Amino acid sequence: MRATVDMRVLSDLFANNRAWAAAMTREDPDFFSRLSIQQTPQYLWIGCSDSRAPASQIVGLLPGEMFVHRNVANVVVHTDLNCLSAVQFAVESLRVGHIIVCGHYGCGGVLAALRDDKLGLIDNWLRHVQNVRWKYQAQIDALETEAQRHSRLCELNIIEQVMNVSQTTIVRDAWARGQALSVHGWIYDIRDGLLRDLGVCVTAEAELASCAVAAAAAAGR
């Protein structure tokens, strides 16, 4: 019976939460009262759902300092109202100055797309990553090992998603009204915990074409 109760309640997680809240309060007694009034993040993070890539922890930010949207393989699709709603709220309501698209090496979703694995419902989602694979097929196929092809596709997928974010009506409208907004492409390496800038940063609609070409050419160097 006790095992059943533990399965329902997940008591260890509640204990961890109490310890974390107590530690935060000891360090800063007013932290939660300030946090409850408003959030004023400067960043929107669009990342992968992978449990090994926690957004705020990677960059050492506290709760309230980063707005986060995550999905399998950090994909941005123009018909995904979940993602677009997060982008719109971040840009128009929170007035973030930076949107960071951050994937990671070793991404299982990207590997499944590379191999054309059949996993079920998620196959439809990963078709977006396969589109990237087909777009850069010659570049990817020229690499000697699957590990190299996997890493390159992780990089190219991020670059393509930066372009997708930059082409949304939300971001283009923000630029049109003069709002300062940058879209960045980063990748995280789970093996050493370090971030790498992929060299793609779009700050205006006029930069889209040149940024895409330069970033794709530089990927993997």
Salt bridges, closest charged atoms under 4 A:
ASP28 OD2 - ARG34 NH2 2.59
ASP50 OD2 - ARG52 NH2 2.74
ASP50 OD2 - HIS104 NE2 3.62
ASP116 OD1 - LYS118 NZ 3.22
ASP141 OD1 - ARG133 NH2 2.79
GLU146 OE1 - ARG115 NH2 2.74
GLU155 OE1 - ARG152 NE 3.60
GLU155 OE2 - ARG196 NH1 2.96
GLU160 OE1 - LYS135 NZ 3.15
ASP189 OD2 - ARG191 NH2 2.87
GLU205 OE2 - ARG172 NE 2.99
